[in-house]
């Protein structure tokens, strides 16, 4: 269920505080709001508490890994339609394939380029506005 107001909401899930702050600072604008979670359990709670347009999800997380979180979100009718992009340092072909099988819509390797994330958000914003 997409949000009804014009704010584009991103949920960033990463256990590294520096990455969370960097991405939040980079993406936050007057029309983009970034909420952060430090682990899989926080992510699941946040994703069920309010609608998001995009989830950026690390694979290596404490407690529950990002692949498991992705599977759970994609199997839940309330969150299944939210695009999930893995944002991770795990860049082997088997990691990408595992993420795709779990339902990930895309894969961004760390270290990432800021322009890559901004382009993704802008593209998804345009798609959301067209709906």
C-alpha positions as CSV (number, residue, x, y, z in Angstrom):
1,X,0.0,0.0,0.0
2,X,1.7,3.2,-1.2
3,X,1.7,6.3,1.0
4,X,-1.0,8.8,0.1
5,X,1.1,11.9,0.7
6,X,3.7,13.1,-1.8
7,X,6.7,12.2,0.4
8,X,8.8,9.3,-1.0
9,X,9.7,7.1,1.9
10,X,12.9,5.0,2.0
11,X,13.7,2.5,4.7
12,X,17.5,1.9,5.0
13,X,18.6,-1.2,6.9
14,X,22.3,-1.4,7.8
15,X,24.1,-2.2,11.0
16,X,26.9,0.3,10.3
17,X,26.0,3.8,11.8
18,X,28.3,5.6,9.4
19,X,26.5,4.0,6.4
20,X,23.1,4.8,7.9
21,X,24.0,8.5,8.4
22,X,25.7,8.8,5.0
23,X,22.8,7.5,3.1
24,X,20.2,9.4,5.1
25,X,22.1,12.6,4.5
26,X,22.6,11.9,0.8
27,X,19.0,11.0,0.1
28,X,16.9,13.2,2.4
29,X,15.3,16.1,0.5
30,X,12.1,18.0,0.8
31,X,10.3,15.1,-1.0
32,X,12.3,12.2,0.3
33,X,12.2,10.9,3.9
34,X,14.7,8.3,5.0
35,X,14.0,6.1,8.1
36,X,16.8,3.8,9.3
37,X,16.9,0.4,11.1
38,X,20.0,-1.3,12.4
39,X,18.9,-4.9,12.1
40,X,16.3,-7.2,10.5
41,X,13.9,-7.2,13.4
42,X,13.8,-3.3,13.4
43,X,13.3,-3.4,9.7
44,X,10.3,-5.8,9.9
45,X,8.7,-3.6,12.6
46,X,9.2,-0.4,10.6
47,X,8.0,-1.9,7.3
48,X,4.8,-3.0,9.0
49,X,4.3,0.2,10.9
50,X,4.0,2.5,7.8
51,X,4.3,2.3,4.0
52,X,7.6,2.7,2.2
53,X,8.4,3.2,-1.5
54,X,11.8,1.6,-1.3
55,X,13.8,-0.6,1.2
56,X,17.6,-0.6,1.0
57,X,18.7,-3.7,2.8
58,X,22.1,-5.0,3.8
59,X,22.6,-8.7,3.8
60,X,25.0,-8.9,6.8
61,X,22.9,-7.9,9.8
62,X,22.9,-9.0,13.4
63,X,20.3,-11.5,14.5
64,X,18.5,-11.9,11.2
65,X,20.3,-11.6,7.8
66,X,18.9,-9.5,5.0
67,X,18.1,-12.5,2.8
68,X,15.7,-13.8,5.4
69,X,14.2,-10.3,5.9
70,X,13.7,-9.9,2.2
71,X,11.9,-13.3,2.0
72,X,9.6,-12.3,4.9
73,X,8.8,-8.9,3.4
74,X,8.1,-10.3,0.0
75,X,5.9,-13.0,1.4
76,X,3.7,-10.5,3.3
77,X,0.9,-9.0,1.3
78,X,1.3,-5.7,3.1
79,X,4.9,-5.3,2.0
80,X,5.3,-7.6,-1.0
81,X,5.0,-4.7,-3.6
82,X,7.7,-2.5,-2.0
83,X,10.9,-2.6,-4.1
84,X,13.8,-4.1,-2.1
85,X,17.4,-3.3,-3.2
86,X,20.2,-5.1,-1.5
87,X,22.9,-2.6,-0.5
88,X,25.8,-4.8,0.5
89,X,29.5,-5.6,0.3
90,X,28.6,-9.2,-0.6
91,X,29.2,-9.0,-4.3
92,X,29.8,-12.6,-5.5
93,X,27.5,-13.9,-8.2
94,X,26.0,-16.5,-5.8
95,X,25.1,-13.6,-3.4
96,X,23.3,-11.7,-6.1
97,X,21.5,-14.9,-7.2
98,X,20.5,-15.7,-3.6
99,X,19.1,-12.2,-3.2
100,X,17.1,-12.5,-6.4
101,X,15.6,-15.8,-5.3
102,X,14.6,-14.2,-2.0
103,X,12.7,-11.5,-4.0
104,X,15.1,-8.6,-4.2
105,X,14.3,-6.2,-7.0
106,X,17.9,-5.0,-7.3
107,X,21.4,-5.1,-6.0
108,X,23.9,-2.3,-5.2
109,X,27.4,-3.2,-4.2
110,X,29.3,-1.4,-1.5
111,X,31.2,0.7,-1.9
112,X,28.5,2.5,-3.9
113,X,28.4,5.7,-5.7
114,X,26.1,8.4,-4.3
115,X,24.8,9.2,-7.8
116,X,23.7,5.5,-8.2
117,X,21.5,5.7,-5.1
118,X,20.1,9.1,-6.0
119,X,19.3,7.9,-9.6
120,X,17.5,4.9,-8.2
121,X,15.4,7.1,-5.8
122,X,14.6,9.6,-8.5
123,X,13.5,6.8,-10.9
124,X,11.3,5.2,-8.4
125,X,9.8,8.6,-7.4
126,X,8.8,9.2,-11.0
127,X,7.2,5.8,-11.2
128,X,5.3,6.4,-8.0
129,X,4.1,9.8,-9.3
130,X,2.8,8.2,-12.5
131,X,0.5,5.8,-10.5
